[in-house]
């Protein structure tokens, strides 16, 4: 009776060791797969952030250039108006 119980317990222990080894192997493989997946995801995010930075920089530069053009046009208009006022005051109006 004790021999049968010992034999059964040895078999159960052996099975549990095998199951534990399989579980550890699966966890290790899953961890490596997850690490590879995360590395790919991080690389994708980095590429997207870089692309977005380039795109928004060009958009900002275009906006600033538009503002510069508007300010320059207004400055030219004011300069033209002042020149006309000076001509009128000096009596050289058209």
MOLINFEN-V727313 format. One record per pair of residues at least 4 apart in sequence whose ideal C-beta (glycine too) atoms are under 7 Angstrom apart, sorted by sequence separation. I is the first residue (numbers start at 1). J is the second residue. If there is no record, write none. Layout:
BEGIN
i->I j->J
i->I j->J
END
This chain:
BEGIN
i->1 j->5
i->2 j->6
i->3 j->7
i->4 j->8
i->5 j->9
i->6 j->10
i->7 j->11
i->8 j->12
i->9 j->13
i->10 j->14
i->11 j->15
i->12 j->16
i->13 j->17
i->14 j->18
i->15 j->19
i->16 j->20
i->17 j->21
i->18 j->22
i->19 j->23
i->20 j->24
i->21 j->25
i->22 j->26
i->23 j->27
i->24 j->28
i->25 j->29
i->26 j->30
i->27 j->31
i->28 j->32
i->29 j->33
i->30 j->34
i->31 j->35
i->32 j->36
i->33 j->37
i->34 j->38
i->35 j->39
i->36 j->40
i->37 j->41
i->38 j->42
i->39 j->43
i->40 j->44
i->41 j->45
i->42 j->46
i->43 j->47
i->44 j->48
i->45 j->49
i->46 j->50
i->47 j->51
i->48 j->52
i->49 j->53
i->50 j->54
i->51 j->55
i->52 j->56
i->53 j->57
i->54 j->58
i->55 j->59
i->56 j->60
i->57 j->61
i->58 j->62
i->59 j->63
i->60 j->64
i->61 j->65
i->62 j->66
i->63 j->67
i->64 j->68
i->65 j->69
i->66 j->70
i->67 j->71
i->68 j->72
i->69 j->73
i->70 j->74
i->71 j->75
i->72 j->76
i->73 j->77
i->74 j->78
i->75 j->79
i->76 j->80
i->77 j->81
i->78 j->82
i->79 j->83
i->80 j->84
i->81 j->85
i->82 j->86
i->83 j->87
i->84 j->88
i->85 j->89
i->86 j->90
i->87 j->92
i->88 j->93
i->87 j->93
END
